[in-house]
Amino acid sequence: MNAVRFPDGYRLEPLRKRHPRAVFRCGQAQVDDWLATKALQNQDKRLSATKALIAGPGDIAGFYTLATAQVDFSDLPPELIRHLPRRDLPVAVLAWLGVDVGHRGLGLGHRLLAQALLDCHLASRIFPVVAVILDCIDEPAKAFYRRWDFRELPGYRQRLYLSWKQLDAMMQDQ
């Protein structure tokens, strides 16, 4: 799969200090606060990487943050861990994703998610992962990710996963 196409006038770039993070509003205070106060710090500390979707003169229309983690073997569903060692297993984490309310209705959330998954897939060629995981803030967010075939992790109502096999199949279909 090639890079995701965004509408004319939008460009994706790594989050930078000059981006107006404090004025971003997606309707979720936690997401807004992350971008305004923590995303750049975490990126500078190499704990996560954030890509900002920039509109026109420089507004942040949307963003996503990726990280890596390890999850305990026992926290993953049986179909995912079959034939894997009983130890902590590497995963990609879609930590945050948001679209500014002024840029809704253009399919930017789906495009940002598609690009985030593409980034995870490309990174997994160098640093293998068994899945992409994420935590949902609320039920509408959960429904959004479920449309992309994310499944609930057993015992974690708001934590979803997409297996590497599913991710790889998605990328092959493009």
Secondary structure, DSSP 4 states (H G I P E B T S, - for coil): --PPP--TTEEEEE--TTS-GGG---S-HHHHHIIIIIHHHHHHTTS-EEEEEEETTTEEEEEEEEEEEEE-GGGS-HHHHTT--SS-EEEEEEEEEEE-GGGTTSSHHHHHHHHHHHHHHHHHTTS--SEEEEE-SSHHHHHHHHTTT-EEETTEEEEEEEEHHHHHHHHHH-
